[in-house]
Amino acid sequence: MHSDLRRFLLLLLLLAQTTAIYGSKCTVKDSSGALLYDLRPLKLQNDNYSIDGFDSGYRFELNICNVLSTETNAVGRWFRDGNSGIFGRLGDTGPQLRGDKLLLEYTNGDACSNVPQLNQTAIISFVCDHSVNGNGRPAFISDWASCAFMFEWRTPLACSDAVAAGNEQNMETDVGDEADDSNGDIPEEGTSRGAVIFVVVFVVGSIYMLGGFLYNRVLNTSSRLRGLEQLPNYRLWRGIFLAGKFLAMSVYNGVVYVIDTVSGRRGAIRIDDADYHMRNEIFHSDDEQDYEALRIR
Protein backbone atom coordinates (compact mmCIF):
# COMPACT_ATOMS: atom_id res chain seq x y z
CA MET A 1 0.00 0.00 0.00
CA HIS A 2 2.84 2.41 0.86
CA SER A 3 4.58 1.62 -2.43
CA ASP A 4 1.37 2.42 -4.30
CA LEU A 5 1.09 5.71 -2.45
CA ARG A 6 4.67 6.61 -3.35
CA ARG A 7 3.95 5.83 -6.99
CA PHE A 8 0.85 7.98 -6.82
CA LEU A 9 2.67 10.96 -5.30
CA LEU A 10 5.51 10.56 -7.80
CA LEU A 11 3.00 10.69 -10.65
CA LEU A 12 1.39 13.83 -9.21
CA LEU A 13 4.84 15.45 -9.06
CA LEU A 14 5.49 14.44 -12.67
CA LEU A 15 2.18 15.91 -13.76
CA ALA A 16 2.95 19.21 -12.07
CA GLN A 17 6.32 19.53 -13.81
CA THR A 18 5.38 18.38 -17.31
CA THR A 19 3.72 20.47 -19.99
CA ALA A 20 0.50 18.86 -21.14
CA ILE A 21 -1.14 18.78 -24.55
CA TYR A 22 -4.89 19.20 -24.12
CA GLY A 23 -7.57 18.12 -26.54
CA SER A 24 -11.32 18.40 -26.74
CA LYS A 25 -13.58 16.64 -24.23
CA CYS A 26 -12.78 13.16 -25.53
CA THR A 27 -9.94 13.42 -28.07
CA VAL A 28 -6.38 14.73 -28.10
CA LYS A 29 -3.65 14.99 -30.74
CA ASP A 30 0.05 14.61 -30.16
CA SER A 31 2.42 17.57 -30.56
CA SER A 32 3.03 16.80 -34.24
CA GLY A 33 -0.69 16.61 -35.00
CA ALA A 34 -0.20 13.24 -36.72
CA LEU A 35 -1.75 11.02 -34.03
CA LEU A 36 -5.28 11.43 -32.73
CA TYR A 37 -6.21 9.61 -29.51
CA ASP A 38 -9.97 9.11 -29.34
CA LEU A 39 -11.58 7.88 -26.11
CA ARG A 40 -15.18 8.16 -27.28
CA PRO A 41 -15.52 4.36 -27.79
CA LEU A 42 -15.20 4.09 -23.99
CA LYS A 43 -18.21 6.32 -23.31
CA LEU A 44 -21.22 4.50 -21.91
CA GLN A 45 -24.85 5.47 -22.34
CA ASN A 46 -27.25 4.58 -19.52
CA ASP A 47 -24.57 2.55 -17.75
CA ASN A 48 -21.40 2.96 -15.65
CA TYR A 49 -18.06 1.23 -15.16
CA SER A 50 -18.02 -0.50 -11.77
CA ILE A 51 -14.56 -0.87 -10.19
CA ASP A 52 -13.62 -3.00 -7.20
CA GLY A 53 -11.16 -1.36 -4.81
CA PHE A 54 -10.27 -4.76 -3.26
CA ASP A 55 -8.65 -4.43 0.19
CA SER A 56 -9.08 -0.64 0.21
CA GLY A 57 -12.76 -1.10 0.94
CA TYR A 58 -13.73 1.20 -1.92
CA ARG A 59 -16.11 0.58 -4.76
CA PHE A 60 -16.15 3.03 -7.64
CA GLU A 61 -18.41 3.97 -10.50
CA LEU A 62 -17.18 6.15 -13.34
CA ASN A 63 -17.80 6.98 -16.96
CA ILE A 64 -15.66 8.37 -19.76
CA CYS A 65 -16.62 11.64 -21.47
CA ASN A 66 -20.13 11.32 -20.08
CA VAL A 67 -21.97 11.62 -16.77
CA LEU A 68 -22.93 8.66 -14.63
CA SER A 69 -26.30 7.16 -15.49
CA THR A 70 -27.57 8.02 -12.00
CA GLU A 71 -26.17 11.60 -11.88
CA THR A 72 -26.74 14.90 -13.63
CA ASN A 73 -23.14 16.13 -13.89
CA ALA A 74 -20.94 13.69 -11.93
CA VAL A 75 -18.53 11.47 -13.85
CA GLY A 76 -17.19 9.46 -10.90
CA ARG A 77 -18.35 8.38 -7.44
CA TRP A 78 -16.85 6.25 -4.64
CA PHE A 79 -18.59 4.11 -2.01
CA ARG A 80 -17.13 2.83 1.30
CA ASP A 81 -18.58 1.87 4.66
CA GLY A 82 -21.99 3.28 3.82
CA ASN A 83 -20.55 6.61 2.71
CA SER A 84 -20.08 7.96 -0.80
CA GLY A 85 -18.63 10.97 -2.53
CA ILE A 86 -18.16 12.47 -5.98
CA PHE A 87 -14.55 12.72 -7.18
CA GLY A 88 -15.22 14.41 -10.52
CA ARG A 89 -17.79 16.41 -12.42
CA LEU A 90 -18.22 16.91 -16.14
CA GLY A 91 -16.26 19.97 -17.22
CA ASP A 92 -14.05 21.28 -19.98
CA THR A 93 -11.02 19.11 -19.17
CA GLY A 94 -10.41 16.38 -21.72
CA PRO A 95 -7.68 13.78 -22.21
CA GLN A 96 -4.11 15.01 -21.96
CA LEU A 97 -0.76 13.90 -23.34
CA ARG A 98 2.06 14.45 -20.86
CA GLY A 99 5.08 13.23 -22.74
CA ASP A 100 4.05 9.78 -23.97
CA LYS A 101 1.42 9.26 -21.23
CA LEU A 102 -2.27 9.49 -22.08
CA LEU A 103 -4.19 10.76 -19.06
CA LEU A 104 -7.69 11.85 -18.15
CA GLU A 105 -8.18 14.00 -15.05
CA TYR A 106 -11.48 14.48 -13.23
CA THR A 107 -11.80 17.53 -10.96
CA ASN A 108 -14.39 19.60 -9.06
CA GLY A 109 -15.49 16.73 -6.84
CA ASP A 110 -16.86 17.02 -3.32
CA ALA A 111 -14.76 18.70 -0.65
CA CYS A 112 -12.15 16.39 0.84
CA SER A 113 -13.10 15.21 4.34
CA ASN A 114 -9.53 15.45 5.66
CA VAL A 115 -8.54 18.57 3.69
CA PRO A 116 -11.73 20.66 3.34
CA GLN A 117 -10.03 23.38 1.28
CA LEU A 118 -9.41 20.86 -1.52
CA ASN A 119 -11.86 19.12 -3.83
CA GLN A 120 -11.72 15.46 -4.64
CA THR A 121 -10.07 14.56 -7.93
CA ALA A 122 -9.07 11.49 -9.94
CA ILE A 123 -6.51 10.64 -12.60
CA ILE A 124 -6.98 7.83 -15.12
CA SER A 125 -3.78 6.66 -16.81
CA PHE A 126 -4.34 4.90 -20.16
CA VAL A 127 -1.73 2.28 -21.02
CA CYS A 128 -1.25 0.69 -24.44
CA ASP A 129 -2.18 -2.99 -24.34
CA HIS A 130 -3.35 -5.12 -27.30
CA SER A 131 -3.85 -8.24 -25.17
CA VAL A 132 -6.93 -7.05 -23.25
CA ASN A 133 -10.47 -8.03 -24.13
CA GLY A 134 -12.09 -5.35 -26.29
CA ASN A 135 -11.17 -1.88 -25.09
CA GLY A 136 -10.26 -3.07 -21.59
CA ARG A 137 -11.56 -1.87 -18.23
CA PRO A 138 -10.31 0.54 -15.53
CA ALA A 139 -8.53 -0.72 -12.42
CA PHE A 140 -8.07 1.07 -9.10
CA ILE A 141 -4.43 1.77 -8.16
CA SER A 142 -4.29 3.98 -5.11
CA ASP A 143 -5.75 6.94 -3.22
CA TRP A 144 -4.48 9.75 -1.02
CA ALA A 145 -6.43 10.71 2.09
CA SER A 146 -9.74 9.82 0.40
CA CYS A 147 -9.17 12.95 -1.66
CA ALA A 148 -7.26 11.92 -4.79
CA PHE A 149 -7.75 8.65 -6.64
CA MET A 150 -5.66 6.98 -9.31
CA PHE A 151 -6.85 4.46 -11.90
CA GLU A 152 -5.13 2.58 -14.67
CA TRP A 153 -6.82 1.57 -17.93
CA ARG A 154 -5.04 -0.86 -20.22
CA THR A 155 -6.51 -0.51 -23.70
CA PRO A 156 -5.48 -0.63 -27.38
CA LEU A 157 -6.97 2.87 -27.78
CA ALA A 158 -3.81 4.22 -26.09
CA CYS A 159 -1.52 2.60 -28.69
CA SER A 160 0.02 4.89 -31.29
CA ASP A 161 -0.15 2.25 -34.05
CA ALA A 162 -3.91 1.81 -33.59
CA VAL A 163 -4.34 5.57 -33.48
CA ALA A 164 -2.46 6.10 -36.74
CA ALA A 165 -4.40 3.33 -38.46
CA GLY A 166 -7.97 4.18 -37.64
CA ASN A 167 -8.87 6.93 -35.24
CA GLU A 168 -8.54 9.79 -37.72
CA GLN A 169 -11.34 8.24 -39.75
CA ASN A 170 -13.42 7.72 -36.60
CA MET A 171 -13.03 11.39 -35.74
CA GLU A 172 -14.46 12.46 -39.10
CA THR A 173 -17.41 10.07 -39.09
CA ASP A 174 -18.47 10.76 -35.50
CA VAL A 175 -18.50 14.56 -35.63
CA GLY A 176 -22.25 14.67 -36.24
CA ASP A 177 -22.97 12.36 -33.31
CA GLU A 178 -20.83 14.46 -30.98
CA ALA A 179 -22.59 17.67 -31.98
CA ASP A 180 -25.96 16.16 -31.05
CA ASP A 181 -24.79 14.82 -27.68
CA SER A 182 -27.31 15.94 -25.06
CA ASN A 183 -24.52 16.26 -22.48
CA GLY A 184 -22.82 18.97 -24.47
CA ASP A 185 -19.73 17.16 -25.77
CA ILE A 186 -18.11 19.29 -28.45
CA PRO A 187 -15.90 17.53 -31.03
CA GLU A 188 -12.44 18.75 -31.73
CA GLU A 189 -12.41 21.11 -34.68
CA GLY A 190 -9.20 21.23 -36.67
CA THR A 191 -8.19 24.17 -38.82
CA SER A 192 -7.54 23.16 -42.41
CA ARG A 193 -4.18 23.91 -43.97
CA GLY A 194 -5.87 25.87 -46.75
CA ALA A 195 -7.58 28.17 -44.24
CA VAL A 196 -4.28 28.84 -42.48
CA ILE A 197 -2.57 29.70 -45.78
CA PHE A 198 -5.47 31.98 -46.74
CA VAL A 199 -5.29 33.86 -43.42
CA VAL A 200 -1.50 34.29 -43.68
CA VAL A 201 -1.72 35.56 -47.28
CA PHE A 202 -4.57 37.91 -46.36
CA VAL A 203 -2.72 39.38 -43.37
CA VAL A 204 0.56 39.82 -45.26
CA GLY A 205 -1.25 41.32 -48.25
CA SER A 206 -3.19 43.73 -46.04
CA ILE A 207 0.01 44.90 -44.32
CA TYR A 208 1.71 45.32 -47.70
CA MET A 209 -1.14 47.36 -49.21
CA LEU A 210 -1.79 49.50 -46.13
CA GLY A 211 1.90 50.11 -45.43
CA GLY A 212 2.63 51.09 -49.03
CA PHE A 213 -0.40 53.37 -49.16
CA LEU A 214 0.56 55.16 -45.95
CA TYR A 215 4.14 55.57 -47.15
CA ASN A 216 3.08 57.17 -50.43
CA ARG A 217 0.41 59.21 -48.68
CA VAL A 218 2.50 60.58 -45.78
CA LEU A 219 6.21 60.28 -46.59
CA ASN A 220 6.42 60.21 -50.37
CA THR A 221 4.51 63.46 -50.97
CA SER A 222 7.12 64.73 -53.44
CA SER A 223 5.85 62.23 -56.04
CA ARG A 224 2.43 63.99 -56.03
CA LEU A 225 0.60 60.69 -56.28
CA ARG A 226 -3.20 60.77 -56.25
CA GLY A 227 -5.98 58.19 -55.95
CA LEU A 228 -5.01 54.63 -56.81
CA GLU A 229 -1.50 55.76 -57.70
CA GLN A 230 -0.79 55.83 -53.96
CA LEU A 231 -1.02 52.04 -53.77
CA PRO A 232 2.39 50.30 -53.60
CA ASN A 233 3.84 49.36 -57.01
CA TYR A 234 0.73 50.70 -58.70
CA ARG A 235 2.28 50.77 -62.18
CA LEU A 236 3.40 47.12 -61.83
CA TRP A 237 -0.04 45.87 -60.79
CA ARG A 238 -1.75 48.01 -63.43
CA GLY A 239 0.59 46.64 -66.08
CA ILE A 240 -0.14 43.05 -64.99
CA PHE A 241 -3.88 43.75 -65.13
CA LEU A 242 -3.67 45.33 -68.58
CA ALA A 243 -1.45 42.50 -69.84
CA GLY A 244 -4.01 39.97 -68.63
CA LYS A 245 -6.79 41.94 -70.27
CA PHE A 246 -4.83 42.17 -73.53
CA LEU A 247 -4.16 38.43 -73.46
CA ALA A 248 -7.82 37.66 -72.80
CA MET A 249 -8.92 39.87 -75.71
CA SER A 250 -6.33 38.25 -77.97
CA VAL A 251 -7.63 34.79 -77.08
CA TYR A 252 -11.19 35.98 -77.65
CA ASN A 253 -10.31 37.39 -81.09
CA GLY A 254 -8.53 34.15 -81.95
CA VAL A 255 -11.55 32.07 -80.99
CA VAL A 256 -13.83 34.33 -83.04
CA TYR A 257 -11.50 34.00 -86.01
CA VAL A 258 -11.49 30.18 -85.76
CA ILE A 259 -15.31 30.11 -85.52
CA ASP A 260 -15.63 32.41 -88.53
CA THR A 261 -13.16 30.27 -90.46
CA VAL A 262 -14.98 27.01 -89.67
CA SER A 263 -18.35 28.53 -90.53
CA GLY A 264 -16.99 29.92 -93.79
CA ARG A 265 -17.21 33.57 -92.78
CA ARG A 266 -13.63 34.64 -93.28
CA GLY A 267 -12.94 38.18 -92.29
CA ALA A 268 -10.25 40.41 -91.06
CA ILE A 269 -9.50 40.65 -87.40
CA ARG A 270 -9.17 44.33 -86.63
CA ILE A 271 -7.27 45.75 -83.74
CA ASP A 272 -9.16 48.91 -82.87
CA ASP A 273 -7.85 52.03 -81.26
CA ALA A 274 -8.78 50.84 -77.77
CA ASP A 275 -6.62 47.71 -78.20
CA TYR A 276 -3.80 49.84 -79.50
CA HIS A 277 -3.93 52.25 -76.61
CA MET A 278 -4.06 49.38 -74.12
CA ARG A 279 -1.01 47.80 -75.75
CA ASN A 280 0.68 51.18 -75.72
CA GLU A 281 0.03 51.46 -71.96
CA ILE A 282 1.56 48.02 -71.34
CA PHE A 283 4.68 48.38 -73.46
CA HIS A 284 4.97 52.22 -73.34
CA SER A 285 5.29 52.44 -77.13
CA ASP A 286 4.26 55.51 -79.18
CA ASP A 287 5.45 54.14 -82.51
CA GLU A 288 2.66 54.51 -85.07
CA GLN A 289 4.46 52.06 -87.36
CA ASP A 290 4.18 49.42 -84.66
CA TYR A 291 0.44 50.07 -84.58
CA GLU A 292 0.18 49.62 -88.35
CA ALA A 293 2.17 46.37 -88.14
CA LEU A 294 -0.46 44.92 -85.81
CA ARG A 295 -3.26 45.41 -88.32
CA ILE A 296 -4.15 42.34 -90.35
CA ARG A 297 -4.86 43.37 -93.83
C-alpha positions, -999 to +999 in steps of 0.1 A: +000+000+000+028+024+009+046+016-024+014+024-043+011+057-024+047+066-033+040+058-070+009+080-068+027+110-053+055+106-078+030+107-107+014+138-092+048+154-091+055+144-127+022+159-138+030+192-121+063+195-138+054+184-173+037+205-200+005+189-211-011+188-246-049+192-241-076+181-265-113+184-267-136+166-242-128+132-255-099+134-281-064+147-281-037+150-307+000+146-302+024+176-306+030+168-342-007+166-350-002+132-367-018+110-340-053+114-327-062+096-295-100+091-293-116+079-261-152+082-273-155+044-278-152+041-240-182+063-233-212+045-219-249+055-223-273+046-195-246+026-177-214+030-157-181+012-152-180-005-118-146-009-102-136-030-072-112-014-048-103-048-033-086-044+002-091-006+002-128-011+009-137+012-019-161+006-048-162+030-076-184+040-105-172+062-133-178+070-170-157+084-198-166+116-215-201+113-201-220+116-168-229+087-146-263+072-155-276+080-120-262+116-119-267+149-136-231+161-139-209+137-119-185+115-139-172+095-109-183+084-074-169+062-046-186+041-020-171+028+013-186+019+047-220+033+038-205+066+027-201+080-008-186+110-025-182+125-060-145+127-072-152+144-105-178+164-124-182+169-161-163+200-172-141+213-200-110+191-192-104+164-217-077+138-222-041+150-220-008+139-233+021+144-209+051+132-227+040+098-240+014+093-212-023+095-221-042+108-191-077+118-181-082+140-150-115+145-132-118+175-110-144+196-091-155+167-068-169+170-033-148+187-007-122+164+008-131+152+043-095+154+057-085+186+037-117+207+033-100+234+013-094+209-015-119+191-038-117+155-046-101+146-079-091+115-099-065+106-126-070+078-151-038+067-168-043+049-202-017+023-210-013+007-244-022-030-243-033-051-273-039-082-252-069-070-233-105-080-241-121-054-263-112-019-251-103-031-216-116-019-182-103+005-155-085-007-124-081+011-091-044+018-082-043+040-051-057+069-032-045+098-010-064+107+021-097+098+004-092+130-017-073+119-048-077+087-066-057+070-093-069+045-119-051+026-147-068+016-179-050-009-202-065-005-237-055-006-274-070+029-278-038+042-261-015+026-287+000+049-313-001+023-341-039+018-336-043+056-335-025+061-367-044+033-385-080+042-376-089+069-352-085+098-377-113+082-397-134+077-366-130+114-357-145+125-391-174+101-391-185+108-355-185+146-356-222+147-362-230+124-333-208+145-310-226+177-320-260+162-310-248+148-277-273+159-251-245+163-225-228+190-245-197+172-258-181+193-284-159+175-310-124+188-317-124+211-347-092+212-367-082+242-388-075+232-424-042+239-440-059+259-467-076+282-442-043+288-425-026+297-458-055+320-467-053+339-434-015+343-437-017+356-473-046+379-464-027+394-434+006+398-453-013+413-483-032+437-460+000+449-443+017+453-477-011+474-492-018+495-461+019+501-454+026+511-490-004+534-492+006+552-460+041+556-471+031+572-504+004+592-487+025+606-458+062+603-466+064+602-504+045+635-510+071+647-534+059+622-560+024+640-560+006+607-563-032+608-563-060+582-560-050+546-568-015+558-577-008+558-540-010+520-538+024+503-536+038+494-570+007+507-587+023+508-622+034+471-618+000+459-608-018+480-634+006+466-661-001+431-650-039+438-651-037+453-686-014+425-698-040+400-686-068+419-703-048+422-735-042+384-735-078+377-728-089+399-757-063+382-780-076+348-771-112+360-776-103+374-811-085+342-820-116+321-810-138+343-830-115+340-860-115+302-858-153+301-855-156+324-885-132+303-905-150+270-897-183+285-905-170+299-938-172+336-928-136+346-933-129+382-923-102+404-911-095+407-874-092+443-866-073+458-837-092+489-829-078+520-813-088+508-778-066+477-782-038+498-795-039+523-766-041+494-741-010+478-758+007+512-757+000+515-720+016+480-713+047+484-735+050+522-733+053+524-771+043+555-792+054+541-825+027+545-851+045+521-874+042+494-847+004+501-846+002+496-884+022+464-881-005+449-858-033+454-883-041+423-903-049+434-938 
